[in-house]
Amino acid sequence: MDFKGKSVIITGAGKGIGRATAVLLAERGAQVVAISRGREALESLAAETGARIISADLSSPAAARAAMAQAGTCDYLVNCAGTNVLETVLEMTDEGYDTVLDINLRAALICAQEFARARIAAGGGGVIVNITSIAGHRGFDQHLCYAASKAGLEGATRVMARELGPHGIRAVALAPTVTLTELALEAWSDPAKSEPMMVRHPVGRFAGPEEVARATALMLGDDAAMVSGAVLPVDGGFLAV
């Protein structure tokens, strides 16, 4: 799938799924605009891919809007920025809630809004891919706010598809299983926790960031032109059984 002549904004591009997506799309010809908080990781990505980089703390609405303005009008948006605070229902704190929801949900909505406004001003067209999680479909211990943020983003994706479709903009959510990023390794490092989860996958393993990146590329491309408002599990069959 060739993305020559196309441009893509990727949030959370410094590491994990976001970085894997940036590398893959750059390899396939896209001009990548990478947004992330960590400057060092962004500079490493720029050296590897030629991406244009923007360092921003997306938990701040003003910073998120400024980053999108700096990114300019692009063909695609991939909302990958995400975080987690491991707290149970009884342990949830205001700080934990704000940390997770500010990044996982509000920042994604702001970036989608600014992307759509720019696309409509340019005549329409474009694709938004929101990276969610199977945690929005199944209950996992200590994932209260994370699950709420991802389920919320899936609901928002359906609204985006409905309202932006007349402007030629598609919106799709990808719901990966446990993906072996830095964030997931922290959450699933205990074998007593990870092994019972792994055996629930028909394919017998967790996902790699590159596998989610390839599914993202598929949804961005013209072969998925009739896919909008959908949630695509990238989960090795986890949600099917």
Protein Blocks (a to p, Z undefined) as FASTA:
>chain_A
ZZehiacddehklgcjllmmmmmmmmnopacddddfblmlmmmmmmmnopacddddfkbm
klmmmmmmmnopafbdcdfbdcdddddfklocfklmmmmmmmmmmmmmmmmmmmmmmmmm
nngacdddddddfklmbccehilmmmmmmmmmmmmmmmmmmmmmmnopacdddddddddd
fklmmmmmpmklmmmmmmmpmnopacdfklmmmmmmmmmpmklmmgghiacddeehmmmZ
Z
